[in-house]
Amino acid sequence: MTKNDPAQASGRRADILERATEAFVSHGYAGTSMADLARAIGIQKASLYHHFRSKESLFVACVTEGYDGAVRRLEAIRSDDAISDPARIRAAMEEIYRINLTTPVGRMAPLIAEIAATIPEVAQAFHSGFIARHYATVTGMIEDGIARGSFAHVDPLGMQHLIFGPVITLALSREMTASFPDRDALYPVDRIRETHIGLILRLLTGKGSADGS
């Protein structure tokens, strides 16, 4: 690979974003300086400014590019003709839980809410780059299922919020209680996820089992 190899540059950028995301999640936006970020990433501060002109632009990149993979995975689930519509919703919801509850980038939501009022560009980028695409993909899955007769004639918009709302609430609750020794007992992710998915599938299919059968 040469110094200007695009693949090498792309990999380096992804590494910077991953390490910066972990630093933001650990120390908050206000509590993390460019010097802190450079140390966490393992480069000189001047080199970090070569990649990103400011802490704000780096944070926006973490939000938009960090979430892009999750959106593309949902889009791939929607286009997978090998699975049924109920199985597609289950796979999508499992991915939504995974990204929001088990990855550093998924834990960025509280930080985004924290700084949205003072840096509206962050909220705008997060909405257009992730929320709008994420919601549209899941709404499309519901509309596909209705058109194919797999799902009842529900309101896709209302169902969209029934899918995403509990996940976001759970993620925020777990972040607020991160220091509690009994957090997992208070907010057991596996149990809540399975109950949530089962309820959504029953609403969509009008059938009694959690897989819609």
C-alpha positions as CSV (number, residue, x, y, z in Angstrom):
1,M,0.0,0.0,0.0
2,T,1.2,3.5,-0.8
3,K,1.0,6.4,1.5
4,N,-2.0,7.8,-0.5
5,D,-3.7,4.4,-0.8
6,P,-7.5,5.1,-0.6
7,A,-8.2,1.9,1.3
8,Q,-5.5,2.7,3.9
9,A,-6.9,6.2,4.3
10,S,-10.4,4.9,4.7
11,G,-9.3,2.4,7.3
12,R,-7.4,5.0,9.2
13,R,-10.4,7.3,9.3
14,A,-12.6,4.4,10.5
15,D,-10.1,3.7,13.3
16,I,-10.1,7.4,14.3
17,L,-13.9,7.5,14.4
18,E,-14.1,4.3,16.5
19,R,-11.6,5.5,19.1
20,A,-13.1,9.0,19.2
21,T,-16.5,7.6,19.7
22,E,-15.3,5.5,22.7
23,A,-13.6,8.6,24.1
24,F,-16.8,10.8,23.7
25,V,-18.9,8.1,25.3
26,S,-16.5,7.7,28.3
27,H,-15.9,11.3,29.0
28,G,-18.8,13.3,27.4
29,Y,-18.6,15.9,24.7
30,A,-17.7,18.9,27.0
31,G,-15.3,16.8,29.0
32,T,-13.3,15.7,25.9
33,S,-10.8,18.0,24.2
34,M,-9.0,17.5,20.9
35,A,-5.8,16.8,22.9
36,D,-7.7,14.1,24.8
37,L,-9.0,12.6,21.6
38,A,-5.5,12.7,20.0
39,R,-4.1,10.8,23.0
40,A,-7.0,8.2,22.9
41,I,-6.5,7.7,19.1
42,G,-2.7,7.6,19.4
43,I,-1.7,10.5,17.1
44,Q,-0.5,14.0,17.5
45,K,-3.1,16.7,17.9
46,A,-1.8,18.4,14.8
47,S,-2.4,15.2,12.9
48,L,-5.9,15.0,14.2
49,Y,-6.6,18.5,13.0
50,H,-5.4,17.4,9.6
51,H,-8.3,14.9,9.5
52,F,-10.9,17.0,11.2
53,R,-10.9,20.8,11.5
54,S,-12.6,20.8,14.9
55,K,-14.0,18.7,17.7
56,E,-17.5,19.5,16.4
57,S,-16.7,18.1,12.9
58,L,-15.2,15.0,14.4
59,F,-18.3,14.4,16.6
60,V,-20.6,14.9,13.6
61,A,-18.5,12.3,11.7
62,C,-18.8,9.9,14.6
63,V,-22.5,10.3,14.6
64,T,-23.2,10.1,10.8
65,E,-20.5,7.7,9.6
66,G,-20.6,5.6,12.8
67,Y,-24.3,4.9,12.3
68,D,-24.1,4.3,8.5
69,G,-23.2,0.6,8.9
70,A,-26.3,0.0,11.0
71,V,-28.6,1.6,8.4
72,R,-27.0,-0.4,5.6
73,R,-27.5,-3.6,7.7
74,L,-31.2,-2.8,8.0
75,E,-31.5,-2.0,4.3
76,A,-29.9,-5.4,3.6
77,I,-32.5,-7.1,5.9
78,R,-35.3,-5.4,4.0
79,S,-34.0,-6.6,0.7
80,D,-33.5,-10.2,1.8
81,D,-36.1,-12.2,-0.1
82,A,-35.0,-15.4,1.5
83,I,-36.9,-14.6,4.8
84,S,-40.5,-14.0,5.6
85,D,-41.9,-10.6,6.6
86,P,-42.2,-11.5,10.3
87,A,-38.6,-12.9,10.3
88,R,-37.5,-9.6,8.6
89,I,-39.1,-7.5,11.4
90,R,-37.5,-9.8,14.0
91,A,-34.0,-9.4,12.4
92,A,-34.4,-5.7,12.1
93,M,-35.5,-5.3,15.7
94,E,-32.6,-7.4,16.9
95,E,-30.2,-5.1,14.9
96,I,-31.8,-2.0,16.4
97,Y,-31.3,-3.4,19.9
98,R,-27.8,-4.4,19.1
99,I,-26.7,-1.0,17.8
100,N,-28.4,1.0,20.5
101,L,-27.4,-1.1,23.5
102,T,-24.2,-2.9,22.8
103,T,-22.0,-0.6,20.7
104,P,-20.2,2.7,21.6
105,V,-21.9,4.5,18.7
106,G,-25.3,3.4,19.9
107,R,-24.5,5.1,23.2
108,M,-24.0,8.4,21.5
109,A,-27.7,9.4,21.7
110,P,-27.5,11.0,25.2
111,L,-24.6,13.1,24.0
112,I,-26.4,14.1,20.9
113,A,-29.4,15.3,23.0
114,E,-27.0,17.0,25.4
115,I,-25.3,19.2,22.7
116,A,-28.2,19.6,20.2
117,A,-29.3,22.9,21.6
118,T,-25.9,24.5,21.3
119,I,-24.7,22.7,18.1
120,P,-27.9,22.2,16.0
121,E,-25.8,20.8,13.1
122,V,-25.2,17.7,15.2
123,A,-28.9,17.0,15.6
124,Q,-29.6,17.8,12.0
125,A,-26.8,15.4,10.8
126,F,-27.9,12.7,13.2
127,H,-31.5,13.0,12.0
128,S,-30.8,13.0,8.3
129,G,-27.9,10.6,8.4
130,F,-29.4,8.0,10.7
131,I,-32.9,8.6,12.2
132,A,-34.7,9.4,8.9
133,R,-33.0,6.6,7.0
134,H,-33.4,4.1,9.9
135,Y,-37.1,4.9,10.3
136,A,-37.8,4.9,6.6
137,T,-36.3,1.4,6.2
138,V,-38.3,-0.1,9.0
139,T,-41.5,1.6,7.8
140,G,-40.8,0.2,4.4
141,M,-40.6,-3.3,5.8
142,I,-44.0,-2.8,7.4
143,E,-45.5,-1.4,4.2
144,D,-44.0,-4.4,2.3
145,G,-45.6,-6.8,4.7
146,I,-49.0,-5.1,4.4
147,A,-48.8,-5.1,0.6
148,R,-48.0,-8.8,0.6
149,G,-50.8,-9.7,3.0
150,S,-48.4,-10.8,5.8
151,F,-49.3,-8.0,8.1
152,A,-52.6,-6.4,9.3
153,H,-53.5,-2.9,8.0
154,V,-51.8,-1.1,10.8
155,D,-50.6,2.6,10.7
156,P,-47.0,2.3,9.7
157,L,-46.0,5.6,11.3
158,G,-47.5,4.6,14.7
159,M,-46.0,1.1,14.5
160,Q,-42.6,2.7,13.7
161,H,-42.7,4.6,17.0
162,L,-43.8,1.5,18.8
163,I,-40.7,-0.3,17.5
164,F,-38.1,2.4,18.2
165,G,-39.5,4.2,21.3
166,P,-39.0,1.4,23.8
167,V,-35.4,0.7,22.5
168,I,-34.4,4.4,22.9
169,T,-36.0,4.6,26.4
170,L,-34.2,1.4,27.5
171,A,-30.9,2.7,26.2
172,L,-31.3,6.0,28.0
173,S,-32.4,4.2,31.2
174,R,-29.4,1.9,31.1
175,E,-27.0,4.9,30.6
176,M,-28.5,6.8,33.5
177,T,-28.1,3.7,35.8
178,A,-24.7,2.6,34.4
179,S,-23.1,2.8,37.9
180,F,-25.9,0.8,39.6
181,P,-24.7,-2.7,40.6
182,D,-28.2,-4.1,39.9
183,R,-28.6,-2.3,36.5
184,D,-29.0,-5.6,34.6
185,A,-31.7,-6.8,37.0
186,L,-33.5,-3.5,36.7
187,Y,-33.3,-3.4,32.9
188,P,-32.7,-7.0,31.6
189,V,-32.0,-6.5,27.9
190,D,-32.7,-10.0,26.6
191,R,-36.0,-10.3,28.4
192,I,-37.2,-6.8,27.4
193,R,-36.1,-7.4,23.8
194,E,-37.9,-10.7,23.4
195,T,-41.1,-9.3,25.0
196,H,-41.0,-6.2,22.8
197,I,-40.4,-8.2,19.6
198,G,-43.2,-10.7,20.4
199,L,-45.7,-7.9,21.0
200,I,-44.8,-6.1,17.8
201,L,-45.1,-9.3,15.8
202,R,-48.5,-10.1,17.3
203,L,-49.7,-6.6,16.5
204,L,-48.5,-6.9,12.9
205,T,-49.7,-10.4,12.2
206,G,-52.6,-10.7,14.4
207,K,-51.2,-14.1,15.5
208,G,-50.4,-15.3,18.9
209,S,-46.8,-16.5,18.7
210,A,-43.6,-14.4,18.9
211,D,-42.6,-15.4,15.4
212,G,-45.9,-14.5,13.9
213,S,-46.8,-18.1,13.1
